Amino acid sequence: MLQLLTALLMALKGHAQDKSEIVECGYRPAFPNSSWLPFRELLQVQNGEFPWQVSIQMSGRHLCGGSIIHQWWVLTAAHCFPRTLLEMAVVNVTVVLGTKTLSSVDLERKQVQKIIIHKDYKPPSLDSDLCLLLLATPVQFTSLKMPICLPEKERTWDRCWMAEWVPTHGYGPPESFNAHLKKLRVSQISWKTCSKRVKLLSRSMLCAWQEQDTNGNSQGDSGVPMVCADHGTQRLFQVGVFSWGESSGSRGRPGVFVSVAQFIPW
């Protein structure tokens, strides 16, 4: 537990410690001078655009999305690991990072050492739907592998994105060898507005939907981060972890995220 708290505190303070260097979270070295993309940015995800994004895989098949928050830790959704999967050997769980497509020869695969489900997560309820993965070996940060910052407190963000793993061809769940990242610009909406559209919305959840006059849609890749730009520091922060929502890319059908800021003490 002490190691877990240390990881979260370091991410919160805005850096991730390597043996030889301090790496600033929330920056994208492949995109100089920007955590802020132009309004009419390219629809296709570029190399290094979401360097914290990972694919969590079970026996080599994509299971959920997730994010690097520290050299040892990945954050995702608890419901990605129901009891039946937790009973399987953790050796079957790996994390793929450093790529925008799962067919890339440049991707890196890391073994997961431990799966930690939030103590208050009690299915079928999706309240406290958070999970931490402890890696067997630390991430060596590069322009394609970087940690995302965690927010100190809740606030309303005005420009956010989510990226998810989708099949390169056709429909259905993405395979480990045939998927790529797709991004969607989203806008956070108030809890009161969302609660009128979504039943059983707890206070630890937040909602977002597609930003007006932007392209794209969401297929609902569990565990992927919702990241938002901060004008003051020019960094990106992970505001939410995608939990559930049908056609959540459509305006009027919010996607539901776990509010990361509310779980920093954990």
Secondary structure, DSSP 8 states (H G I E B T S, - for coil): -HHHHHHHHHHHTTEEE-SS-EEETT--TTSTT-S---TT--SB--TTSSTTEEEEEETTEEEEEEEEEETTEEEE-GGGS-HHHHTS-GGGEEEEES-SBTT-TT-EEEEEEEEEE-TT--TT--TT--EEEEESS----BTTB---B--SS----SSEEEEEEEESSSSSS-BTTBEEEEEEEEEEE-HHHHHTTSTT--TTEEEEEE-TT--------TT-EEEEEETTTTEEEEEEEEEE-TTTTSTTS-EEEEEGGGGTT-
